[in-house]
Amino acid sequence: MDTSINIPTMAQMAAKGETPDILFWVGCAGSFDERAQKITRDICKILQHVGINFAILGTEESCTGDPAKRAGNEFLFQMQAMTNIQVLDGYEIKKIVTGCPHCFNTIKNEYPNLGGNYEVIHHSQLIQQLIDEGKLKAEGGESFKGKKITFHDPCYLGRANGVYEAPRKALEILDAELVEMKRCKSNGLCCGAGGAQMFKEPEKGTKDINIERIDEALALQPNIVASSCPFCMTMLSDGVKNFNKEEEVKVLDIAEITVRANGL
């Protein structure tokens, strides 16, 4: 990560006898994927800008177990989950923000069955809250005036958890034109990476699902395809590259758009 962003770990805070307001769960993609690392940095910039006292687990964080569970390995999932719950409970964590809908869904909905109960929010919900409180405004940064933006709903944020308005709120405060794809919100179309499909080649068919999705987005002639999931980010970016449109169409996360608009 950037040397300019200094983020304490839970271990460092605990050593000083301090507790953060919120734990930032970075996730595997946000930690290791080069593209998703940029989103991680921008979420940290937002948290620091508004003065939220936060920490990360660092090397004590491990995969939530979502890919294992979706691939059918319940045993591995439970092992991974129990390890994380032990760490979280050891630090008496109450509130978690995550940049990944897969981590968000798993910790929020699957961990309680294993004894891990936390308040979990997705970074788009945090951004919505900060906008509502007047702490984030689309001022002082890059202008999105005249830009056309379409938002792709991640499955685990939208249909699985009913979060549709939060990411759109971040776009609505921009001086931009928000256009919706035909398949959006509760009728959204998967990018093709969910259910652990991210880690394997697609089955044979007539058309890859991410190409189908980007086809739908490009039909609107947007300048920006927005999302809020690192898996979707990979699939949508690959789709844009497939059509050689990466110069004209940018794929950006809600956090990146917020940081640019606020000049952070």
C-alpha positions, 0 to 999 in steps of 0.5 A: 500500500501507499506509504502516504496512508498509515493505517493501524492494525488491531494489534497495534491499537490493542497494544495501546489500549485503544479501540477503533470505531470501525474495523475495515475488512479489506478482503482477499481482492482488496489485499492482493489484486492490483486493481482492487488495491486502488479501491482499498486505498480510496476507502481508506482516504474517505475514512481518514477524510471524515475522521473515522477512527478505524483499523485493519486486521492486517496479517490476522485477516484471512479469507471469509470462506465465501469462495470455499462455501460457494464451491461446495466445500462447507468444511473448509468454509467453517474452518476459515469462518471460525478462525476469523470469528475467534480473531474478531471476538478476541478484539471485541469487534462490533462494527465492520465496513467492507469493500467487497459484497462477498465479504459483506454478505458472508460476515453479515449473513453466514457468520451469525450461525457460527456464533459471529455477530457483528454490525456489517456495512458495505462501503457504499452504505458508509458513503451514503451515510456520510453524504446524508450527514453532509460530510462528503460533498461532490466539491473541490475535485474532478467534475463529472459534469456532462458525463454519462454513468451507468451502475452495475448492481453486484449480486451480493449487494443488490439481490442478496441484501437489498442494497440498491440506493446507497451506491446510487446516492454517491452518483446522484450528487454528481453533476452527471447523467445517471442511466440505468441498464434494462437489467438493474436493481432486483432484475440485475444481471450477474457479472459472471464471477459469483459463486466462485466462478471468479476462479475458473474458466467459464463453461462452454456456451455461445457468449460469456456472461460478462460480455453480455453484461458489457454489451448491455452497458455499452448500448447506453454509450456511457463514459463510466461503468460504475460498480462496488465489487472487486469481482465485478470490477474484474469482469466488467473491465475484461468486457470493456477490453474485449470491445477495445473500449478502455480509452472511452469507457472507464470502469470505476468503483463508487469509492474511486468516484467519491474520492475524485469528486471530493478531491481527496 
